Amino acid sequence: MKTLAVFDPAISCFDPVLVQFAADLAWVEKHGVKVSRHNLGKEPQAFAANPAVAREMEAGMNRLPVIMVDGHIVSTGMYPSREQLAQKLGIAAPPEEISPVKAVACPCTPWIN
């Protein structure tokens, strides 16, 4: 079983990229990959315990997030797309699974006071 480890920076604000990435991680798990995710603000010991991640952090905090597959760093400083994750993990899936569904505007009218 392949493993995917994500070492996130300390995150304190809402970011739509993170929402999509969380959905992509759930998709990866459905394809049999064991996913672990660590947040610097909540689990600093996980970062210190991994020498490769600690080296990346010494190079600069902009190296986070660090993404590892089977213990090897495959991405730093950005959240890979679902397509990139599939490629790095060797997941063969139909194109409609690789390209996530696009957001659709809410058909509701906005609340006006």
C-alpha atoms as an extended CHARMM CRD file, in Angstrom:
* protein
*
       113  EXT
         1         1  MET       CA              0.0000000000        0.0000000000        0.0000000000  PROA      1               0.0000000000
         2         2  LYS       CA              1.3390000000        3.4120000000       -0.9620000000  PROA      2               0.0000000000
         3         3  THR       CA              1.5360000000        6.1370000000        1.6570000000  PROA      3               0.0000000000
         4         4  LEU       CA              1.0820000000        9.8760000000        1.2520000000  PROA      4               0.0000000000
         5         5  ALA       CA              2.2000000000       12.2320000000        4.0220000000  PROA      5               0.0000000000
         6         6  VAL       CA              1.3400000000       15.9240000000        3.9970000000  PROA      6               0.0000000000
         7         7  PHE       CA              3.1940000000       18.3970000000        6.2070000000  PROA      7               0.0000000000
         8         8  ASP       CA              1.1090000000       21.5980000000        6.2120000000  PROA      8               0.0000000000
         9         9  PRO       CA              2.2030000000       25.0150000000        7.4520000000  PROA      9               0.0000000000
        10        10  ALA       CA              0.3160000000       26.4200000000       10.4450000000  PROA      10              0.0000000000
        11        11  ILE       CA             -2.9460000000       27.4190000000        8.7820000000  PROA      11              0.0000000000
        12        12  SER       CA             -5.3380000000       29.8450000000       10.4140000000  PROA      12              0.0000000000
        13        13  CYS       CA             -7.5070000000       31.1240000000        7.5730000000  PROA      13              0.0000000000
        14        14  PHE       CA             -9.9910000000       29.7090000000        5.0840000000  PROA      14              0.0000000000
        15        15  ASP       CA             -8.4830000000       28.9070000000        1.6910000000  PROA      15              0.0000000000
        16        16  PRO       CA            -10.4730000000       27.3110000000       -1.1660000000  PROA      16              0.0000000000
        17        17  VAL       CA             -7.2700000000       25.5940000000       -2.3420000000  PROA      17              0.0000000000
        18        18  LEU       CA             -7.2270000000       23.6610000000        0.9420000000  PROA      18              0.0000000000
        19        19  VAL       CA            -10.8560000000       22.6460000000        0.5050000000  PROA      19              0.0000000000
        20        20  GLN       CA            -10.0720000000       21.2100000000       -2.9410000000  PROA      20              0.0000000000
        21        21  PHE       CA             -6.8990000000       19.5480000000       -1.6400000000  PROA      21              0.0000000000
        22        22  ALA       CA             -8.8640000000       17.8730000000        1.1800000000  PROA      22              0.0000000000
        23        23  ALA       CA            -11.2950000000       16.5070000000       -1.4290000000  PROA      23              0.0000000000
        24        24  ASP       CA             -8.3370000000       15.2990000000       -3.4970000000  PROA      24              0.0000000000
        25        25  LEU       CA             -6.8810000000       13.5150000000       -0.4540000000  PROA      25              0.0000000000
        26        26  ALA       CA            -10.2190000000       11.7660000000        0.1260000000  PROA      26              0.0000000000
        27        27  TRP       CA            -10.1660000000       10.7030000000       -3.5400000000  PROA      27              0.0000000000
        28        28  VAL       CA             -6.6190000000        9.3570000000       -3.1270000000  PROA      28              0.0000000000
        29        29  GLU       CA             -7.7120000000        7.3570000000       -0.0560000000  PROA      29              0.0000000000
        30        30  LYS       CA            -10.5450000000        5.7940000000       -2.0810000000  PROA      30              0.0000000000
        31        31  HSD       CA             -7.8330000000        4.4680000000       -4.3850000000  PROA      31              0.0000000000
        32        32  GLY       CA             -6.1220000000        2.5750000000       -1.5610000000  PROA      32              0.0000000000
        33        33  VAL       CA             -3.4790000000        5.1030000000       -0.4970000000  PROA      33              0.0000000000
        34        34  LYS       CA             -2.8580000000        5.5860000000        3.2320000000  PROA      34              0.0000000000
        35        35  VAL       CA             -2.9000000000        9.3400000000        3.8840000000  PROA      35              0.0000000000
        36        36  SER       CA             -1.5000000000       11.1520000000        6.9150000000  PROA      36              0.0000000000
        37        37  ARG       CA             -1.6460000000       14.8900000000        7.3830000000  PROA      37              0.0000000000
        38        38  HSD       CA              0.2960000000       16.9900000000        9.8870000000  PROA      38              0.0000000000
        39        39  ASN       CA             -0.1730000000       20.6800000000       10.7190000000  PROA      39              0.0000000000
        40        40  LEU       CA              2.8520000000       22.5970000000       12.0090000000  PROA      40              0.0000000000
        41        41  GLY       CA              0.7020000000       24.5300000000       14.4880000000  PROA      41              0.0000000000
        42        42  LYS       CA             -0.7650000000       21.3560000000       16.0040000000  PROA      42              0.0000000000
        43        43  GLU       CA              1.9470000000       18.6900000000       15.5520000000  PROA      43              0.0000000000
        44        44  PRO       CA              5.3890000000       20.3420000000       15.4730000000  PROA      44              0.0000000000
        45        45  GLN       CA              6.9340000000       17.1030000000       16.7620000000  PROA      45              0.0000000000
        46        46  ALA       CA              5.9870000000       15.3090000000       13.5160000000  PROA      46              0.0000000000
        47        47  PHE       CA              8.0330000000       17.8740000000       11.5500000000  PROA      47              0.0000000000
        48        48  ALA       CA             11.0430000000       17.6100000000       13.8650000000  PROA      48              0.0000000000
        49        49  ALA       CA             10.8940000000       13.7970000000       13.8140000000  PROA      49              0.0000000000
        50        50  ASN       CA             11.2350000000       13.6530000000       10.0270000000  PROA      50              0.0000000000
        51        51  PRO       CA             14.7970000000       14.6650000000        8.9880000000  PROA      51              0.0000000000
        52        52  ALA       CA             13.8360000000       15.3610000000        5.3560000000  PROA      52              0.0000000000
        53        53  VAL       CA             10.9950000000       17.6750000000        6.4020000000  PROA      53              0.0000000000
        54        54  ALA       CA             13.2130000000       19.3820000000        8.9980000000  PROA      54              0.0000000000
        55        55  ARG       CA             15.8160000000       20.0610000000        6.2600000000  PROA      55              0.0000000000
        56        56  GLU       CA             13.1590000000       21.5940000000        4.0310000000  PROA      56              0.0000000000
        57        57  MET       CA             12.0320000000       23.8590000000        6.8670000000  PROA      57              0.0000000000
        58        58  GLU       CA             15.6360000000       24.9400000000        7.4710000000  PROA      58              0.0000000000
        59        59  ALA       CA             15.7180000000       26.0330000000        3.8190000000  PROA      59              0.0000000000
        60        60  GLY       CA             12.7040000000       28.2690000000        4.4910000000  PROA      60              0.0000000000
        61        61  MET       CA              9.1350000000       28.0850000000        5.6800000000  PROA      61              0.0000000000
        62        62  ASN       CA              8.0160000000       28.7130000000        2.0980000000  PROA      62              0.0000000000
        63        63  ARG       CA              9.0020000000       25.0690000000        1.4560000000  PROA      63              0.0000000000
        64        64  LEU       CA              5.7980000000       24.0200000000        3.2420000000  PROA      64              0.0000000000
        65        65  PRO       CA              3.6800000000       22.1550000000        2.4740000000  PROA      65              0.0000000000
        66        66  VAL       CA              5.9620000000       19.1600000000        2.0290000000  PROA      66              0.0000000000
        67        67  ILE       CA              4.3300000000       16.1940000000        0.2840000000  PROA      67              0.0000000000
        68        68  MET       CA              5.9010000000       12.7390000000        0.6370000000  PROA      68              0.0000000000
        69        69  VAL       CA              5.0830000000        9.4810000000       -1.1470000000  PROA      69              0.0000000000
        70        70  ASP       CA              6.4380000000        6.3340000000        0.4920000000  PROA      70              0.0000000000
        71        71  GLY       CA              8.8810000000        8.4220000000        2.5420000000  PROA      71              0.0000000000
        72        72  HSD       CA             10.2720000000       10.4120000000       -0.3990000000  PROA      72              0.0000000000
        73        73  ILE       CA              9.6110000000       14.1120000000       -0.9700000000  PROA      73              0.0000000000
        74        74  VAL       CA              7.6910000000       14.6170000000       -4.2100000000  PROA      74              0.0000000000
        75        75  SER       CA              6.5320000000       18.2230000000       -3.8030000000  PROA      75              0.0000000000
        76        76  THR       CA              7.3380000000       21.3190000000       -1.7470000000  PROA      76              0.0000000000
        77        77  GLY       CA              5.8650000000       24.7830000000       -1.4380000000  PROA      77              0.0000000000
        78        78  MET       CA              2.5140000000       24.0450000000       -3.1250000000  PROA      78              0.0000000000
        79        79  TYR       CA             -0.4910000000       21.7670000000       -3.0070000000  PROA      79              0.0000000000
        80        80  PRO       CA             -0.4410000000       19.4140000000       -5.9870000000  PROA      80              0.0000000000
        81        81  SER       CA             -3.5500000000       18.9940000000       -8.1060000000  PROA      81              0.0000000000
        82        82  ARG       CA             -5.5060000000       15.7440000000       -8.1950000000  PROA      82              0.0000000000
        83        83  GLU       CA             -3.8890000000       14.9950000000      -11.5550000000  PROA      83              0.0000000000
        84        84  GLN       CA             -0.4070000000       15.5420000000      -10.0960000000  PROA      84              0.0000000000
        85        85  LEU       CA             -1.2230000000       13.3720000000       -7.0660000000  PROA      85              0.0000000000
        86        86  ALA       CA             -2.4890000000       10.5910000000       -9.3420000000  PROA      86              0.0000000000
        87        87  GLN       CA              0.7210000000       10.7510000000      -11.3610000000  PROA      87              0.0000000000
        88        88  LYS       CA              3.0050000000       10.7290000000       -8.2940000000  PROA      88              0.0000000000
        89        89  LEU       CA              1.0680000000        7.8350000000       -6.7490000000  PROA      89              0.0000000000
        90        90  GLY       CA              0.6680000000        5.8040000000       -9.9390000000  PROA      90              0.0000000000
        91        91  ILE       CA             -3.1280000000        5.9420000000       -9.7860000000  PROA      91              0.0000000000
        92        92  ALA       CA             -4.6860000000        5.0700000000      -13.1120000000  PROA      92              0.0000000000
        93        93  ALA       CA             -8.1750000000        6.5290000000      -13.1800000000  PROA      93              0.0000000000
        94        94  PRO       CA            -10.5730000000        7.6690000000      -15.8870000000  PROA      94              0.0000000000
        95        95  PRO       CA            -10.1880000000       11.3340000000      -16.9180000000  PROA      95              0.0000000000
        96        96  GLU       CA            -13.5520000000       12.2580000000      -15.3960000000  PROA      96              0.0000000000
        97        97  GLU       CA            -12.2150000000       11.1470000000      -11.9840000000  PROA      97              0.0000000000
        98        98  ILE       CA             -8.9450000000       13.0320000000      -12.3850000000  PROA      98              0.0000000000
        99        99  SER       CA            -10.6090000000       16.3380000000      -13.2690000000  PROA      99              0.0000000000
       100       100  PRO       CA            -12.6900000000       17.3440000000      -10.2570000000  PROA      100             0.0000000000
       101       101  VAL       CA            -16.1780000000       18.7140000000      -10.7840000000  PROA      101             0.0000000000
       102       102  LYS       CA            -16.1580000000       22.4690000000      -11.2960000000  PROA      102             0.0000000000
       103       103  ALA       CA            -17.9250000000       24.6600000000       -8.7460000000  PROA      103             0.0000000000
       104       104  VAL       CA            -21.3230000000       25.8940000000       -9.8050000000  PROA      104             0.0000000000
       105       105  ALA       CA            -22.7740000000       29.2180000000       -8.7240000000  PROA      105             0.0000000000
       106       106  CYS       CA            -25.5900000000       28.9960000000       -6.2220000000  PROA      106             0.0000000000
       107       107  PRO       CA            -28.9600000000       29.5260000000       -7.9310000000  PROA      107             0.0000000000
       108       108  CYS       CA            -30.2490000000       31.2910000000       -4.7970000000  PROA      108             0.0000000000
       109       109  THR       CA            -30.6440000000       35.0430000000       -4.6120000000  PROA      109             0.0000000000
       110       110  PRO       CA            -28.3970000000       36.7630000000       -2.0740000000  PROA      110             0.0000000000
       111       111  TRP       CA            -29.8460000000       37.8010000000        1.2550000000  PROA      111             0.0000000000
       112       112  ILE       CA            -30.6670000000       41.5120000000        1.1460000000  PROA      112             0.0000000000
       113       113  ASN       CA            -31.3300000000       43.3840000000        4.3480000000  PROA      113             0.0000000000
